Amino acid sequence: MKNPMLLAIFLVGAISVRDTRSSEEERLTFKDKRLEVVYPVIQGFKSLITLDPFKVTQTWIGSDICSYRGFHCDNPPDNKTAVTVASIDFNGFQLFAPSIEGFIDQLPDLALFHVNSNNFGGTVPSKIVNLKYLYELDISNNKFTGQFPTAVVGMPGLTFLDIRFNSFSGSVPPQIFGQNLDVLFLNDNTFTASLPETPGDSHILFLTLADNKFNGSLPRSILRSMTTLTEVLFLNNDFTGCIPYEIGLLKGASVIDISGNKLTGPLPLSVMCLEKVEQLNFAGNLLFGAVPDAVCMLLRDNLVNLSLSDNYFTHVGPWCKILVERGVLDIRNNCIPFFPGQRSIEECAEFFVKPKYYCPQAWFHRFLPCRYSHISSSSSSAFMPMVAPSP
């Protein structure tokens, strides 16, 4: 503006608008002091959002925070007459913000934080450890980076942790597996280290480590301590070595998927201890030897799918052939003579002339850690468990 008078009028107008807005905020009346405290926190986070395709933040106006879209209020545990922001549900909003620091960690009464499928970045604030009521944290399908958010380790109330589909990397602290979690979803990140041995028991029901770059052997202590698991998804990593017999301790699991790794050796007989398993997937590994017919016989009633495709198995017995005919057992692309859909003779020969990795103990794949509660007395005598040496 070249005209000094017009410039002066513009500046006076801008100052008047700003003063009016400040006055309006000063006149806001909040239902509770706790809502008044978090109001500037919410407005500060709103100012960071640069993409809001569903116009969500247009509702974040005024003193009625409990009516803001994505915000939910309740009475905090320490004062049943107070009103506070108890949960955040931004799932699917597709909001874009460079960070959630200064937001989640400044909502002191927060119990649930669900922001699945947005575009939030940065790292997880370390101060969330101070959120004493937080029991569900879902930041999946965003753009978070850095190491595993160690602030969640030791949070006593946390029962649900979902950090899938981000870009976290490095190792996972062993303490998280012994925490009082029901759900632990770590899949589709870039974790690269081997899984740690885990002391103590675990209460986890759903564990997903799929589509990372975890390497090394499957820790026997994790399988031994997680007997409560109902779903186990370890697929598409770089696990090596033999499948531990401790997999048979997952007697409550209905879904186990360890496909797409580099596991080798025989299929352990302890698989027959999986009383409730319906989906069992070992496809795309380097397993070889005979498929234990006892596994097919003893699991036949519950199994919906048993995938052993893309390995190097060399024999199936009569019970397994029945499951193939039923469409339950997928044995394609192995090395079974005179069986349809197998690897070429040349491909099998190339595999078997190479030195093999054998399980470190001769009993490793033959030990049965169960007492056959799901097996009829007429069939159990044929498969008495052997006693194993101390692992």
C-alpha positions as CSV (number, residue, x, y, z in Angstrom):
1,M,0.0,0.0,0.0
2,K,1.6,3.2,-1.1
3,N,-1.1,5.5,0.5
4,P,-0.1,6.1,4.1
5,M,-3.7,6.8,5.1
6,L,-5.0,3.5,3.8
7,L,-2.1,1.7,5.5
8,A,-3.0,3.3,8.8
9,I,-6.6,2.3,8.4
10,F,-5.7,-1.3,7.6
11,L,-3.4,-1.6,10.6
12,V,-6.0,-0.2,13.0
13,G,-8.6,-2.6,11.6
14,A,-6.3,-5.6,12.0
15,I,-5.5,-4.6,15.6
16,S,-9.2,-4.2,16.3
17,V,-10.0,-7.6,15.0
18,R,-7.3,-9.2,17.0
19,D,-8.4,-7.4,20.2
20,T,-12.0,-8.4,19.5
21,R,-10.9,-12.1,19.2
22,S,-8.9,-11.9,22.4
23,S,-11.8,-10.3,24.2
24,E,-14.1,-13.1,23.0
25,E,-11.7,-15.7,24.3
26,E,-11.5,-14.0,27.6
27,R,-15.4,-14.0,27.8
28,L,-15.6,-17.8,27.2
29,T,-17.3,-19.7,30.0
30,F,-16.2,-23.3,30.5
31,K,-18.2,-26.1,32.1
32,D,-15.2,-27.0,34.2
33,K,-11.8,-25.6,35.1
34,R,-10.1,-28.7,33.5
35,L,-11.7,-27.8,30.2
36,E,-10.4,-24.2,30.5
37,V,-6.9,-25.5,31.1
38,V,-6.8,-27.7,27.9
39,Y,-8.5,-25.1,25.7
40,P,-5.3,-23.3,24.7
41,V,-3.6,-26.7,24.2
42,I,-6.3,-27.7,21.6
43,Q,-6.2,-24.3,19.9
44,G,-2.4,-24.5,19.7
45,F,-2.6,-28.0,18.1
46,K,-5.2,-26.7,15.7
47,S,-2.8,-24.0,14.5
48,L,-0.3,-26.7,13.5
49,I,-2.8,-28.6,11.3
50,T,-2.2,-27.7,7.6
51,L,-4.6,-30.2,6.0
52,D,-8.1,-30.9,7.1
53,P,-10.1,-32.5,4.2
54,F,-13.2,-33.1,6.3
55,K,-13.4,-29.7,8.0
56,V,-13.0,-31.3,11.4
57,T,-11.2,-28.4,13.0
58,Q,-14.0,-26.0,12.1
59,T,-15.9,-27.5,15.0
60,W,-13.1,-26.7,17.4
61,I,-14.5,-23.2,18.3
62,G,-15.9,-21.9,21.5
63,S,-16.0,-23.1,25.1
64,D,-18.0,-26.3,24.5
65,I,-15.0,-28.5,24.0
66,C,-17.1,-31.6,24.6
67,S,-18.9,-30.9,21.4
68,Y,-15.7,-30.6,19.3
69,R,-15.6,-33.4,16.7
70,G,-13.1,-36.0,17.8
71,F,-13.1,-35.0,21.5
72,H,-15.0,-36.9,24.2
73,C,-15.6,-35.8,27.8
74,D,-16.2,-37.8,31.0
75,N,-15.7,-37.6,34.7
76,P,-12.1,-38.2,35.7
77,P,-11.4,-41.0,38.2
78,D,-10.1,-38.6,40.8
79,N,-13.2,-36.4,40.8
80,K,-16.5,-37.8,39.7
81,T,-18.1,-34.3,39.7
82,A,-15.5,-32.8,37.3
83,V,-15.7,-32.8,33.5
84,T,-12.6,-33.3,31.4
85,V,-11.3,-34.5,28.0
86,A,-11.1,-38.2,28.5
87,S,-10.6,-39.5,25.0
88,I,-9.5,-38.5,21.5
89,D,-10.8,-40.3,18.4
90,F,-9.4,-38.8,15.2
91,N,-9.5,-42.1,13.3
92,G,-9.7,-41.6,9.6
93,F,-9.7,-37.8,9.7
94,Q,-6.6,-37.5,7.5
95,L,-5.4,-34.5,9.4
96,F,-1.8,-33.3,8.7
97,A,0.4,-32.0,11.5
98,P,4.2,-32.2,11.9
99,S,4.0,-33.3,15.5
100,I,1.6,-34.3,18.4
101,E,4.1,-33.0,21.0
102,G,2.5,-30.4,23.2
103,F,-0.9,-31.9,22.5
104,I,-1.3,-35.5,23.7
105,D,1.1,-35.0,26.6
106,Q,-0.7,-31.8,27.8
107,L,-4.1,-33.5,28.2
108,P,-3.6,-34.8,31.8
109,D,-6.8,-36.8,32.1
110,L,-6.6,-38.6,28.8
111,A,-7.6,-42.3,28.8
112,L,-7.8,-43.1,25.1
113,F,-5.9,-41.6,22.2
114,H,-6.9,-43.0,18.8
115,V,-5.5,-41.2,15.7
116,N,-5.4,-44.1,13.2
117,S,-5.0,-43.0,9.5
118,N,-3.9,-39.4,9.7
119,N,-0.7,-37.7,8.7
120,F,0.9,-37.0,12.0
121,G,4.7,-37.0,12.1
122,G,7.7,-36.6,14.4
123,T,8.3,-38.8,17.4
124,V,6.1,-39.8,20.3
125,P,6.5,-37.3,23.1
126,S,8.3,-38.7,26.1
127,K,6.0,-36.9,28.5
128,I,3.1,-39.2,27.7
129,V,4.5,-41.3,30.6
130,N,2.8,-38.7,32.9
131,L,-0.7,-39.6,31.5
132,K,-1.7,-41.8,34.5
133,Y,-5.1,-42.8,33.0
134,L,-4.0,-43.6,29.5
135,Y,-4.9,-47.2,28.7
136,E,-5.3,-47.2,24.9
137,L,-2.8,-45.7,22.5
138,D,-3.4,-46.1,18.7
139,I,-1.2,-44.0,16.5
140,S,-1.2,-46.5,13.6
141,N,-1.0,-45.5,9.9
142,N,0.7,-42.2,10.3
143,K,4.2,-40.8,9.6
144,F,5.9,-41.2,13.0
145,T,9.6,-41.9,13.0
146,G,12.5,-42.7,15.3
147,Q,13.1,-45.5,17.8
148,F,10.4,-47.5,19.6
149,P,8.5,-45.0,21.8
150,T,10.1,-46.1,25.1
151,A,7.9,-43.8,27.1
152,V,5.1,-46.4,27.0
153,V,7.3,-49.0,28.7
154,G,6.3,-49.3,32.3
155,M,3.0,-47.3,31.9
156,P,1.0,-49.5,34.3
157,G,-2.5,-48.8,32.9
158,L,-1.7,-49.3,29.2
159,T,-3.5,-52.3,27.8
160,F,-3.7,-51.5,24.1
161,L,-0.7,-50.3,22.0
162,D,-1.0,-50.0,18.2
163,I,1.9,-48.4,16.3
164,R,1.4,-50.2,13.0
165,F,2.1,-48.6,9.6
166,N,4.7,-46.0,10.6
167,S,8.4,-45.7,10.2
168,F,9.7,-46.7,13.6
169,S,13.1,-48.5,13.5
170,G,15.8,-50.1,15.7
171,S,15.1,-52.6,18.4
172,V,12.1,-53.3,20.7
173,P,12.7,-53.2,24.4
174,P,12.1,-56.6,26.1
175,Q,10.1,-55.1,28.9
176,I,7.2,-54.3,26.5
177,F,6.5,-58.0,26.1
178,G,6.1,-58.5,29.8
179,Q,3.9,-55.5,30.2
180,N,0.2,-55.9,31.2
181,L,-0.9,-55.5,27.5
182,D,-3.8,-57.2,25.9
183,V,-2.9,-56.0,22.4
184,L,0.5,-55.2,20.9
185,F,0.6,-54.3,17.2
186,L,4.1,-53.4,15.8
187,N,3.7,-54.5,12.2
188,D,4.6,-52.6,9.1
189,N,7.5,-50.6,10.5
190,T,11.2,-51.0,9.9
191,F,12.3,-52.7,13.2
192,T,15.6,-54.5,12.4
193,A,17.0,-56.1,15.5
194,S,16.5,-59.6,16.8
195,L,13.7,-60.1,19.3
196,P,14.9,-60.1,22.9
197,E,14.6,-62.9,25.3
198,T,11.7,-62.0,27.6
199,P,11.8,-62.7,31.4
200,G,8.6,-63.5,33.2
201,D,5.0,-64.0,32.1
202,S,3.0,-62.1,29.6
203,H,-0.7,-61.4,29.3
204,I,-0.8,-60.4,25.6
205,L,-3.7,-61.8,23.6
206,F,-3.0,-60.3,20.2
207,L,0.6,-59.9,19.0
208,T,1.5,-58.7,15.5
209,L,5.1,-58.2,14.5
210,A,4.6,-58.8,10.7
211,D,6.2,-56.9,7.9
212,N,9.3,-55.7,9.7
213,K,12.9,-56.8,9.4
214,F,13.2,-58.7,12.7
215,N,16.0,-61.2,12.4
216,G,17.7,-64.0,14.4
217,S,15.8,-66.9,15.9
218,L,12.4,-66.9,17.4
219,P,13.0,-66.3,21.1
220,R,11.8,-69.4,23.0
221,S,11.1,-67.3,26.1
222,I,8.5,-65.2,24.2
223,L,6.6,-68.3,23.2
224,R,7.0,-69.8,26.6
225,S,5.7,-66.7,28.4
226,M,2.9,-65.9,26.1
227,T,0.6,-68.9,26.5
228,T,-2.4,-66.5,26.6
229,L,-2.0,-65.5,22.9
230,T,-4.9,-65.9,20.6
231,E,-3.4,-64.4,17.5
232,V,0.3,-64.5,16.6
233,L,1.5,-62.8,13.4
234,F,5.2,-63.0,12.7
235,L,5.0,-63.1,8.9
236,N,7.4,-61.4,6.5
237,N,10.4,-60.9,8.6
238,D,13.9,-62.4,8.5
239,F,13.7,-64.9,11.3
240,T,16.1,-67.8,10.9
241,G,16.9,-71.1,12.7
242,C,14.4,-73.9,13.7
243,I,10.9,-73.4,14.9
244,P,11.1,-73.9,18.7
245,Y,9.0,-76.6,20.2
246,E,7.6,-73.9,22.5
247,I,5.2,-73.0,19.7
248,G,3.2,-75.9,21.1
249,L,2.6,-73.9,24.3
250,L,0.3,-71.5,22.5
251,K,-2.7,-73.7,23.2
252,G,-5.2,-70.8,23.2
253,A,-4.1,-69.5,19.8
254,S,-6.6,-69.7,16.9
255,V,-4.3,-67.9,14.4
256,I,-0.5,-68.4,14.0
257,D,1.3,-67.0,10.9
258,I,5.1,-67.3,10.6
259,S,5.2,-67.3,6.8
260,G,7.7,-65.5,4.7
261,N,10.7,-65.9,6.8
262,K,13.9,-68.1,6.6
263,L,13.1,-70.7,9.2
264,T,14.4,-74.2,8.4
265,G,14.5,-77.7,9.8
266,P,11.5,-80.0,10.3
267,L,8.1,-79.0,11.4
268,P,8.0,-79.6,15.1
269,L,5.7,-82.3,16.5
270,S,4.6,-79.8,19.2
271,V,2.4,-78.2,16.6
272,M,-0.1,-81.0,17.4
273,C,-0.5,-79.4,20.9
274,L,-2.3,-76.4,19.4
275,E,-5.8,-77.4,20.5
276,K,-7.7,-74.3,19.2
277,V,-5.7,-73.4,16.1
278,E,-7.8,-72.7,13.0
279,Q,-5.3,-70.8,10.8
280,L,-1.8,-72.1,10.7
281,N,0.7,-70.7,8.2
282,F,4.3,-71.7,7.7
283,A,4.5,-71.0,4.0
284,G,7.5,-69.4,2.3
285,N,10.2,-70.7,4.6
286,L,13.0,-73.3,4.2
287,L,11.4,-76.1,6.1
288,F,12.1,-79.7,5.0
289,G,11.6,-83.3,5.8
290,A,8.3,-85.1,6.2
291,V,5.1,-83.3,7.2
292,P,4.2,-85.1,10.5
293,D,1.0,-87.1,9.8
294,A,0.1,-86.9,13.5
295,V,-0.3,-83.1,13.2
296,C,-2.8,-83.6,10.4
297,M,-4.6,-86.3,12.3
298,L,-4.9,-84.5,15.6
299,L,-5.7,-81.0,14.3
300,R,-8.1,-82.0,11.5
301,D,-11.3,-81.1,13.3
302,N,-10.5,-77.5,14.0
303,L,-8.2,-76.6,11.2
304,V,-9.6,-74.3,8.5
305,N,-6.3,-73.6,6.8
306,L,-2.8,-75.2,7.1
307,S,-0.4,-73.6,4.7
308,L,3.0,-75.3,4.1
309,S,3.5,-74.1,0.5
310,D,6.8,-72.8,-0.8
311,N,9.0,-74.9,1.4
312,Y,11.0,-78.1,0.8
313,F,9.0,-80.9,2.4
314,T,9.5,-84.3,0.9
315,H,6.6,-86.5,2.2
316,V,3.0,-86.3,3.3
317,G,1.1,-89.2,5.0
318,P,-2.5,-90.4,4.6
319,W,-4.0,-88.0,7.1
320,C,-2.3,-85.0,5.5
321,K,-3.5,-86.2,2.0
322,I,-7.1,-86.1,3.4
323,L,-6.6,-82.5,4.4
324,V,-5.2,-81.7,0.9
325,E,-8.3,-83.2,-0.6
326,R,-10.5,-81.2,1.7
327,G,-8.7,-78.0,0.6
328,V,-7.4,-77.4,4.2
329,L,-3.7,-78.2,3.6
330,D,-1.8,-76.3,1.0
331,I,1.4,-78.2,0.1
332,R,2.1,-76.7,-3.2
333,N,5.6,-75.9,-4.4
334,N,7.5,-78.4,-2.2
335,C,9.6,-81.4,-3.1
336,I,7.1,-84.3,-2.7
337,P,7.6,-87.0,-5.3
338,F,4.7,-87.8,-7.6
339,F,2.6,-85.0,-6.0
340,P,1.1,-82.3,-8.2
341,G,2.2,-78.7,-8.2
342,Q,5.7,-79.3,-6.8
343,R,9.1,-77.6,-7.4
344,S,11.2,-78.9,-10.2
345,I,13.7,-81.7,-9.6
346,E,16.5,-79.3,-10.3
347,E,15.3,-76.8,-7.8
348,C,14.9,-79.4,-5.1
349,A,18.3,-80.9,-5.9
350,E,19.9,-77.5,-5.6
351,F,18.4,-77.0,-2.2
352,F,19.3,-80.4,-0.8
353,V,23.0,-80.4,-1.9
354,K,23.6,-77.3,0.2
355,P,24.7,-77.8,3.8
356,K,21.6,-77.8,6.1
357,Y,21.1,-76.1,9.4
358,Y,19.9,-78.7,11.8
359,C,18.3,-78.0,15.2
360,P,20.9,-77.7,17.9
361,Q,19.4,-80.6,20.0
362,A,18.3,-83.9,18.4
363,W,15.1,-83.9,20.5
364,F,14.2,-80.3,19.6
365,H,11.5,-81.0,17.0
366,R,10.2,-84.1,18.7
367,F,9.4,-82.9,22.2
368,L,5.7,-82.5,23.0
369,P,4.9,-80.0,25.7
370,C,1.3,-81.1,26.2
371,R,-0.8,-83.9,27.6
372,Y,-3.3,-84.4,24.8
373,S,-6.4,-83.1,26.4
374,H,-7.8,-82.7,22.9
375,I,-6.9,-86.2,21.8
376,S,-9.0,-89.3,22.2
377,S,-7.6,-92.0,24.5
378,S,-7.5,-94.4,21.6
379,S,-5.1,-92.3,19.6
380,S,-3.0,-90.8,22.4
381,S,-1.1,-93.9,23.2
382,A,0.6,-93.8,19.8
383,F,2.1,-90.4,20.5
384,M,3.4,-90.3,24.1
385,P,5.4,-87.2,24.8
386,M,9.1,-87.6,25.3
387,V,10.8,-86.0,28.3
388,A,13.1,-83.2,27.2
389,P,16.4,-82.3,28.7
390,S,16.5,-78.8,30.3
391,P,16.5,-76.2,27.6
